[in-house]
Amino acid sequence: MNVTAIIINCIAVAALILAFIKDKDKTAQSLKMALKSFIKMLPMVFIIIITIGLLLGFVPPDQISRFVGEQAGVGGVLLVGAVGAIMHVPSLLSFPLAASILENGASVTAVAAFITTLTMIGMITLPLEIKILGKKMALLRNGISFAIAILIAFIMGVIL
């Protein structure tokens, strides 16, 4: 376990202890809600694990590298950005997938595009967004978000 994970877990445990000291009932209720949310999320976790396994089992690392590696250039980043924009997966569950494709040859820029578009753009929720914001505003928000997500990805690629 790395130092960052240890620090984060220590902070979480300390916060939990403080919450128990302040209000036992609310903390217990919060933990029950968290457990229910975790149980609801389990099927999606299994789907992601299976998807990662299938992806890594059927797609060789050189193919991943070819489509979303450094040599794929802007096209690879846009491709993986579009996939991230279309997918409807909780961002927490996308991190293992992103780590897997990174380890198998994807560029940092492509992975940053995937994670960023996944969290900033909601193609699945677009009909609801259109209903609430109107078609022009919803499309404008998603278009600008996509452009900013790709910009963030390229900045991350330069930094890292």
C-alpha positions as CSV (number, residue, x, y, z in Angstrom):
1,M,0.0,0.0,0.0
2,N,1.4,3.4,-0.9
3,V,1.8,6.3,1.5
4,T,-1.0,8.3,-0.1
5,A,-3.5,5.5,0.4
6,I,-2.4,5.1,4.1
7,I,-2.8,8.8,4.7
8,I,-6.3,8.9,3.1
9,N,-7.4,5.8,5.1
10,C,-6.1,7.3,8.4
11,I,-8.0,10.5,7.7
12,A,-11.2,8.6,6.9
13,V,-10.9,6.5,10.1
14,A,-10.2,9.6,12.2
15,A,-13.2,11.3,10.7
16,L,-15.4,8.3,11.4
17,I,-14.2,8.2,15.0
18,L,-15.0,11.9,15.4
19,A,-18.4,11.4,13.9
20,F,-19.1,8.6,16.3
21,I,-18.1,10.8,19.2
22,K,-20.3,13.7,18.0
23,D,-23.4,11.7,17.2
24,K,-23.5,7.9,17.4
25,D,-27.0,7.6,15.9
26,K,-26.4,9.7,12.8
27,T,-23.1,8.0,12.2
28,A,-24.7,4.6,12.4
29,Q,-27.5,5.7,10.1
30,S,-24.9,7.1,7.6
31,L,-23.0,3.8,7.7
32,K,-26.2,1.9,7.0
33,M,-26.9,4.2,4.0
34,A,-23.4,3.7,2.7
35,L,-23.7,-0.1,3.0
36,K,-27.0,0.0,1.1
37,S,-25.4,2.1,-1.6
38,F,-22.4,-0.3,-1.8
39,I,-24.7,-3.2,-2.2
40,K,-26.6,-1.4,-5.0
41,M,-23.3,-0.7,-6.7
42,L,-22.0,-4.3,-6.5
43,P,-23.7,-5.5,-9.8
44,M,-22.0,-2.6,-11.6
45,V,-18.7,-3.5,-10.0
46,F,-19.0,-7.1,-11.3
47,I,-19.9,-5.9,-14.8
48,I,-16.9,-3.6,-14.8
49,I,-14.6,-6.4,-13.6
50,I,-15.9,-8.7,-16.3
51,T,-15.6,-5.9,-19.0
52,I,-12.0,-5.3,-17.9
53,G,-11.3,-9.0,-18.1
54,L,-12.8,-9.4,-21.5
55,L,-11.1,-6.3,-22.8
56,L,-7.7,-7.4,-21.6
57,G,-8.4,-11.0,-22.6
58,F,-9.4,-10.3,-26.2
59,V,-7.6,-7.1,-27.1
60,P,-3.9,-7.4,-27.1
61,P,-1.8,-4.6,-25.5
62,D,-0.4,-3.7,-28.9
63,Q,-3.9,-3.0,-30.2
64,I,-4.7,-0.9,-27.2
65,S,-1.5,1.0,-27.7
66,R,-2.2,1.4,-31.4
67,F,-5.7,2.9,-30.9
68,V,-5.2,5.0,-27.7
69,G,-1.4,5.0,-27.2
70,E,1.0,7.8,-27.8
71,Q,1.2,7.1,-31.6
72,A,-2.6,7.3,-31.9
73,G,-2.3,11.1,-31.5
74,V,-5.3,13.4,-31.4
75,G,-7.6,10.8,-33.0
76,G,-7.0,8.3,-30.2
77,V,-7.7,10.9,-27.6
78,L,-10.9,12.0,-29.3
79,L,-11.9,8.3,-29.7
80,V,-11.5,7.5,-26.1
81,G,-13.0,10.8,-25.1
82,A,-16.1,9.9,-27.1
83,V,-16.3,6.5,-25.4
84,G,-16.1,8.2,-22.0
85,A,-18.8,10.6,-23.0
86,I,-21.1,7.8,-24.1
87,M,-20.5,5.4,-21.2
88,H,-22.8,5.5,-18.2
89,V,-20.6,4.2,-15.4
90,P,-20.0,5.7,-12.0
91,S,-16.6,7.4,-12.2
92,L,-15.4,5.5,-9.2
93,L,-15.7,2.3,-11.2
94,S,-14.0,3.7,-14.3
95,F,-10.7,4.1,-12.5
96,P,-9.8,0.4,-12.6
97,L,-10.7,0.3,-16.3
98,A,-8.5,3.4,-16.9
99,A,-5.6,1.9,-14.9
100,S,-5.9,-1.3,-16.9
101,I,-5.8,0.4,-20.3
102,L,-2.9,2.6,-19.1
103,E,-0.9,-0.4,-18.0
104,N,-1.6,-2.0,-21.4
105,G,-0.3,0.8,-23.6
106,A,-2.8,3.7,-23.5
107,S,-1.3,7.2,-23.2
108,V,-1.8,9.3,-20.1
109,T,-3.6,11.8,-22.3
110,A,-6.1,9.2,-23.6
111,V,-6.8,8.0,-20.0
112,A,-7.3,11.6,-18.8
113,A,-9.7,12.2,-21.7
114,F,-11.6,9.0,-20.8
115,I,-12.0,9.9,-17.1
116,T,-12.7,13.6,-17.7
117,T,-15.4,13.0,-20.4
118,L,-16.9,10.3,-18.4
119,T,-17.4,12.6,-15.4
120,M,-18.2,15.8,-17.4
121,I,-20.5,14.7,-20.2
122,G,-23.8,12.8,-19.9
123,M,-25.0,11.4,-23.2
124,I,-27.2,8.9,-21.4
125,T,-28.8,11.7,-19.4
126,L,-29.0,14.1,-22.3
127,P,-32.8,13.7,-22.8
128,L,-33.4,14.7,-19.2
129,E,-30.9,17.6,-19.5
130,I,-32.7,18.8,-22.6
131,K,-36.0,18.6,-20.8
132,I,-34.7,20.7,-17.9
133,L,-32.3,23.1,-19.6
134,G,-33.7,23.1,-23.1
135,K,-32.1,21.6,-26.2
136,K,-29.7,24.5,-27.1
137,M,-28.4,24.9,-23.6
138,A,-27.9,21.1,-23.0
139,L,-26.1,20.6,-26.3
140,L,-24.0,23.7,-25.7
141,R,-23.1,22.5,-22.1
142,N,-22.1,19.1,-23.4
143,G,-20.2,20.4,-26.3
144,I,-18.2,22.9,-24.2
145,S,-17.6,20.2,-21.6
146,F,-16.3,17.9,-24.2
147,A,-13.9,20.5,-25.5
148,I,-12.7,21.4,-22.0
149,A,-12.3,17.7,-21.2
150,I,-10.1,17.1,-24.2
151,L,-8.1,20.3,-23.3
152,I,-7.6,19.0,-19.7
153,A,-6.5,15.6,-21.1
154,F,-3.8,17.3,-23.3
155,I,-2.7,19.4,-20.4
156,M,-2.4,16.3,-18.2
157,G,-0.4,14.6,-21.0
158,V,2.1,17.4,-21.0
159,I,2.4,17.6,-17.2
160,L,2.7,13.9,-16.7
